[in-house]
Amino acid sequence: MSSLKKTPDVEPADPAFHREEFPFYWIVNVYARYTQIMEITLKKSQLDVSRFRVLMVTQQYGKASISQISEYAMVKMPTVTKIVGRLRDDGLVTTASSEADARVTEVMLTAVGVEKVEEANRLASKVFEKGFKGMSAAQVEKMNLSLGKVLDNLNDL
C-alpha cells in the first residue's frame, strides 16, 4: 500500500464525493469556459481557437514544423496540417521544406500574420486579465507549477 496521501481524499465513486472538491472538475470547467469565451473573442479577428494556437506557436518560435506545432498546441498533426493550409490560403503563414530535412514542413508568419497575431493577442490579454483578476503573480505561478506537476504525473502513466 502506498504511503502517499491520495488527492483528493474521497474517490469519485465514494458517496461522500462532491465534484467541487475534485480538481479535474475545475480544470475541465475552466478550460471549457475559457474556450467558449476565446471563440467569441477571437471571432472579432476572424480567428478560432485552433488557428490562434497555431499562429501563437509559430510566432513564439519564428518558424515551427508541423510536428512541433502539433505538440505545443496540443492538436493532432492532420488537423494542424489542415489549419496551416487554411492559414496559408488566408495569407497569414507561408510554408517551406526544412533545409535540414526536406521531409519536414516549416511554418512562418507573414507580415499579415504577425499583425493578426498581435490583434488577437490584444483581445486574448483581456480574457487573461479577467480570468486572473484578484490573483497575485505568485498565485498564478503556484497554480502553473501545480498543474505542471499534475501533467507530469499523468504523462508517467
N, C-alpha and C positions, 0 to 999 in steps of 0.2 A: 504494500500500500504506500502511496506517495505521501511524503511529509509536507508537501506544498498545499497550502490552503487553496481550495477551488474558488474561482471568481466567476460569477457571483456565488454567494453561499448556498443559494437554492437553485436546483436544476430546473430547467423549463418544464419537465414532466411532473414536478412536485406541486401538490395542490396549493402550497403557500407561495408559489411563484407569482410575481407581478411583473408584467412586461416592462414597466417603468424602471425596474431595478436591474434590467438586463442591458448591458452596454450595446449589444448589437441592435437592440430596438432603436436606440438613439442614433446609432451610426446609419442605419438604413433610412430612418425617417429624415434625418438631417440631409443625407445625400439626395433623397427623393425631392424634398422641398427645395434644396439648392438647385437641382437640375430644372425643376419647374420654373423657378424664378429666373435662372440663367437663360432658359429658352425664350421667355418673354422679353428679357432684357436684350439679348443678342439679336432678336428679330429686328430691332432698330438699326442694326448694322448689316442686315441681310445675311446673318450667320446663324448656325445652330451650334449646339454644344460640341458635337463631334468635329465640325470644321474648325471651331475655335481651338479645341485641343490640338489638332494637327498644326494649325498656324502657330500656336504658342510654343510647341516643342521645336518647330522649325526656327522660330525667332530665337529661342534660347540657345540653340546650338549653331546658328548661322546656316548650316546645312545639315540635313539629317537623312539617313537612309529610311526606307520604308519600314524595315525591321526595327530600327531604333524608335521611330515614331510609334509603331505598334506597341512596343514595350513600355515606353514612357507615357503614352496617352491611354494605356490600358484598353486598346481597341484591337480587334483581330486583324491580321495582316491583309486578308482580302478586302475587308471593309476600309482599311487605310488606303489601299490601292485605289478603290473606287472614289473615296473622298479626295485624294490627291488629284485624280483625273478631273473631277469637277472643279477643284480649286484652280487647276491649270487652265481649264476651259474658261474660267471666270477671270483669268489673268492675274491671279493672286500668288501663284507659285510657278516656278519652272522646274523641270527635271532634267537630269543628265546622268549618264553612266559614271560610276566612280572611276577615277583614274587608277586607284589601287586594285579594283576588282570590277571589271566591266559587267559582271552579273548583278551588281548592286546598283539600284537606282537611288540617287540622292535628290533631295528636295530642297529648294531655296526659295525664299520670299522674293517677289518682285517689288518694285517701288510702291506699286498699288497695294500689294500685300502687306508691306510694312505699315502703310497708312491705315489699312483695315485693322491690323492687329492693335495699333495704337488707339484707334477709335474704340475697338471692343474692350481693350484694357481699361479705358476711362470708364466705360459702363460697368464692367465687372468689378472695378475697385469700389464702386458704390455698394454693390452687393456684399463684398467682403467687409467693408466698414460697417454696414448694417448688421451683418451676421455676427460680428465680433464686438459689437457695441457693448461697453461696460466691462470688457475683459482687458486685463493688462497684457503687455507683451510677454511677460513671464508666464502667465496663464496659458496663452496660446502656445508658447514654446513647450511647456509641460505637456499640454494636450498632444502636440505633434510627436513628442518623444514617446508618450504612452501609446498612441495609435501606431507609431512605427514599431514599437515592441510587439504589439498585437499582430501586426502584419508579419514581422519576422517569425513569430511563433507559428502562425498559420502556414508560412512558407516552409517550415520544417516538417510539416505533415507528410 
